[in-house]
Amino acid sequence: MVYCMKCGVEIPDGALHCPRCGLEVGCFPKSEGHDYSGVGGVLILAGGILAIVFALIPLLLMQLWIGGFSRLMGGHMMWDRWMMPTAIGGWIIGFMMFGALISLVLGVVAVYSYSKVRRGGLKTGGTVAIVAGILMMVAMNWIPGIMVLIGGVLCHTSR
């Protein structure tokens, strides 16, 4: 038994058209593409801005931690007693600075992909946003990474 793809009525054997709606046998209705680029673009932009903000906060706090607290505490001798040993503290500061700089760069890349989406490059901008979102999540920047990734998928699959 063959059924019509449009209206669901049973089509008799040997018929070329559906008896109810007239759809040609073997013809499938075209699926309509949906445009989610508006929502996707907003998610990409918001995730990119959040990544930039989340990167600037540790960079500013590092400046306060390295320079401001030592002056506030009244010299390096007292501050050095409160701080971790120099080698371990240096590694921690280095990793935090590296992570913040990676997040800053990925945030700028996400904003760039938003500009590609706004100019009509849905596939290209969506692909760049997907890659940036995945890299953000690898760099432990979860909330902006998920936002950029979802926005990139929405833009990439829009028609």
Summary of the structure (lengths in Angstrom):
residues: 159
radius of gyration: 27.3
end to end distance: 34.6
largest distance: 95.6
contacts: 500
relative contact order: 0.17
helix: 69%
strand: 4%
